[in-house]
Amino acid sequence: MRFPSKETVERIRKEYPVGTRVELVQMDDPQAPPVGTKGIVRGVDDIGSIMVAWDNGCGLSVAYGEDICRRCDHD
């Protein structure tokens, strides 16, 4: 896995600020919540992973370059 630049991490933090509602699109992990699960962003770590408190109680982060979520706070 390739780590993002500091600029990329800052862009992700601006795009997904704390409190943003997101929906899981894809996660390659056997413990992943189901696609379509929604949650609230708790932050973005230094390697660009979006830390999410999923509505189903799962705490897995959305890994930069591997997993996909989308903002749904405007839905």
C-alpha positions in Angstrom: 0.0 0.0 0.0 1.3 3.4 -0.9 0.8 6.2 1.7 -0.7 9.5 0.6 1.1 12.8 0.6 0.5 15.3 3.4 -1.4 17.4 0.9 -3.7 14.5 0.0 -4.4 13.8 3.7 -5.3 17.5 4.2 -7.7 17.3 1.2 -9.4 14.2 2.6 -9.8 16.0 6.0 -11.4 19.0 4.3 -13.7 16.7 2.2 -14.7 14.5 5.2 -14.7 16.7 8.3 -15.6 15.3 11.7 -19.4 14.8 12.0 -19.9 14.2 8.2 -22.4 11.4 7.4 -21.0 8.8 5.1 -22.2 5.6 3.4 -20.1 2.6 2.8 -19.6 1.7 -0.9 -16.9 -0.9 -0.8 -14.6 -2.4 1.9 -12.4 -5.4 1.4 -12.4 -6.9 4.9 -14.2 -10.0 6.2 -15.4 -7.9 9.3 -16.6 -5.0 7.1 -20.1 -3.7 7.7 -22.5 -4.3 4.9 -22.4 -2.1 1.8 -24.8 0.7 2.3 -24.2 1.0 6.1 -24.1 4.6 7.2 -22.0 6.3 9.9 -20.4 9.5 11.2 -16.8 10.5 10.5 -14.7 10.7 13.7 -11.6 12.0 11.9 -8.9 11.2 9.3 -5.6 9.7 10.4 -2.2 10.5 9.2 -2.3 7.8 6.4 -5.6 9.1 5.0 -7.9 6.5 6.5 -11.3 7.9 7.3 -12.3 6.8 10.9 -16.0 6.2 11.0 -18.5 5.3 13.8 -20.7 3.1 11.8 -24.4 3.0 12.8 -24.2 -0.8 13.3 -21.5 -0.4 15.9 -18.5 -1.4 13.7 -15.4 0.7 14.1 -13.4 -0.2 11.0 -11.8 2.7 9.1 -12.2 3.4 5.4 -8.6 2.7 4.2 -7.1 5.2 1.7 -6.7 3.7 -1.7 -8.5 0.4 -0.8 -12.0 1.1 0.5 -14.7 3.5 -0.7 -17.3 5.6 1.1 -19.3 8.6 0.0 -20.8 11.6 1.7 -24.5 11.3 2.3 -25.0 14.4 4.5 -26.6 16.1 1.5 -29.1 13.3 0.7 
